[in-house]
Amino acid sequence: MNKAELIDAMADAADISKAAAGRALDGMVDAVTGAMKSGDQVSLIGFGTFSVKARAARQGRNPQTGETIQIKASNIPSFKAGKALKDAVN
């Protein structure tokens, strides 16, 4: 399912226009992104939790040359599925 299909499904389920569903989806994505940028986590009970995890600096290897390179530390987005979502999928 891509974004357009998700918007269509949201519009049908909520009985709203596709434009309103698109704005709602964009607002939700912006809110989750903003919270994660500030280091917060977003918990949707039954669905899951969006959070940020720190990845330490490490050494890697260039596959073409075999040369060792240093990879910088970074923050990565993470999602942990909730129990209701896991149960629905299984």
C-alpha positions as a LaTeX table, in Angstrom:
\begin{tabular}{lrrr}
\hline
Residue & $x$ (\AA) & $y$ (\AA) & $z$ (\AA) \\
\hline
Met1 & 0.00 & 0.00 & 0.00 \\
Asn2 & 1.37 & 3.39 & $-0.96$ \\
Lys3 & 0.45 & 6.84 & 0.38 \\
Ala4 & $-2.36$ & 7.43 & $-2.14$ \\
Glu5 & $-3.96$ & 4.07 & $-1.33$ \\
Leu6 & $-3.68$ & 4.81 & 2.40 \\
Ile7 & $-5.38$ & 8.19 & 1.90 \\
Asp8 & $-8.20$ & 6.47 & $-0.05$ \\
Ala9 & $-8.66$ & 3.91 & 2.74 \\
Met10 & $-8.68$ & 6.63 & 5.42 \\
Ala11 & $-11.22$ & 8.70 & 3.48 \\
Asp12 & $-13.54$ & 5.70 & 3.08 \\
Ala13 & $-13.22$ & 4.58 & 6.71 \\
Ala14 & $-13.80$ & 8.05 & 8.18 \\
Asp15 & $-16.36$ & 9.15 & 5.55 \\
Ile16 & $-14.35$ & 12.30 & 4.73 \\
Ser17 & $-12.94$ & 13.73 & 1.52 \\
Lys18 & $-9.64$ & 12.51 & 0.12 \\
Ala19 & $-8.21$ & 16.02 & 0.54 \\
Ala20 & $-9.09$ & 16.04 & 4.25 \\
Ala21 & $-7.67$ & 12.54 & 4.69 \\
Gly22 & $-4.45$ & 13.65 & 2.95 \\
Arg23 & $-4.12$ & 16.65 & 5.27 \\
Ala24 & $-4.78$ & 14.43 & 8.29 \\
Leu25 & $-2.12$ & 11.93 & 7.21 \\
Asp26 & 0.41 & 14.69 & 6.52 \\
Gly27 & $-0.35$ & 16.22 & 9.93 \\
Met28 & 0.16 & 12.88 & 11.67 \\
Val29 & 3.47 & 12.27 & 9.89 \\
Asp30 & 4.66 & 15.80 & 10.71 \\
Ala31 & 3.69 & 15.41 & 14.38 \\
Val32 & 5.49 & 12.06 & 14.73 \\
Thr33 & 8.56 & 13.42 & 12.91 \\
Gly34 & 8.66 & 16.54 & 15.09 \\
Ala35 & 8.39 & 14.52 & 18.29 \\
Met36 & 11.15 & 12.16 & 17.19 \\
Lys37 & 13.41 & 15.08 & 16.18 \\
Ser38 & 13.17 & 16.40 & 19.73 \\
Gly39 & 14.03 & 12.96 & 21.15 \\
Asp40 & 10.53 & 12.04 & 22.32 \\
Gln41 & 8.76 & 8.80 & 21.59 \\
Val42 & 5.22 & 8.46 & 20.23 \\
Ser43 & 3.12 & 5.63 & 21.65 \\
Leu44 & $-0.12$ & 4.58 & 19.97 \\
Ile45 & $-1.66$ & 2.01 & 22.32 \\
Gly46 & $-2.36$ & $-1.21$ & 20.46 \\
Phe47 & $-0.52$ & $-0.08$ & 17.33 \\
Gly48 & 3.06 & 0.55 & 18.39 \\
Thr49 & 5.75 & 2.96 & 19.51 \\
Phe50 & 7.91 & 5.23 & 17.36 \\
Ser51 & 11.23 & 6.16 & 18.99 \\
Val52 & 14.78 & 7.28 & 18.26 \\
Lys53 & 17.77 & 5.06 & 19.01 \\
Ala54 & 21.41 & 6.12 & 19.10 \\
Arg55 & 23.80 & 4.18 & 16.91 \\
Ala56 & 27.43 & 4.31 & 18.07 \\
Ala57 & 30.35 & 5.15 & 15.81 \\
Arg58 & 31.93 & 2.07 & 14.29 \\
Gln59 & 34.39 & 0.85 & 11.71 \\
Gly60 & 33.19 & $-0.40$ & 8.34 \\
Arg61 & 34.83 & $-1.67$ & 5.21 \\
Asn62 & 34.61 & $-0.30$ & 1.68 \\
Pro63 & 33.45 & $-3.34$ & $-0.33$ \\
Gln64 & 35.26 & $-2.23$ & $-3.50$ \\
Thr65 & 38.69 & $-1.57$ & $-2.03$ \\
Gly66 & 38.58 & $-3.42$ & 1.28 \\
Glu67 & 39.75 & $-0.21$ & 2.98 \\
Thr68 & 38.62 & 0.33 & 6.58 \\
Ile69 & 36.49 & 3.44 & 7.04 \\
Gln70 & 35.08 & 5.18 & 10.11 \\
Ile71 & 31.27 & 5.41 & 10.24 \\
Lys72 & 29.93 & 8.32 & 12.32 \\
Ala73 & 27.53 & 7.91 & 15.23 \\
Ser74 & 23.93 & 8.65 & 14.30 \\
Asn75 & 20.34 & 8.59 & 15.51 \\
Ile76 & 17.98 & 6.18 & 13.78 \\
Pro77 & 14.19 & 5.98 & 13.83 \\
Ser78 & 12.72 & 2.83 & 15.34 \\
Phe79 & 9.24 & 1.27 & 15.47 \\
Lys80 & 8.14 & $-1.44$ & 17.87 \\
Ala81 & 4.78 & $-3.02$ & 17.06 \\
Gly82 & 2.17 & $-3.23$ & 19.82 \\
Lys83 & 0.46 & $-6.41$ & 20.95 \\
Ala84 & $-2.81$ & $-5.73$ & 19.10 \\
Leu85 & $-0.95$ & $-5.17$ & 15.81 \\
Lys86 & 1.13 & $-8.32$ & 16.28 \\
Asp87 & $-2.00$ & $-10.34$ & 17.05 \\
Ala88 & $-3.84$ & $-8.91$ & 14.02 \\
Val89 & $-0.99$ & $-9.85$ & 11.68 \\
Asn90 & $-0.64$ & $-13.36$ & 13.09 \\
\hline
\end{tabular}
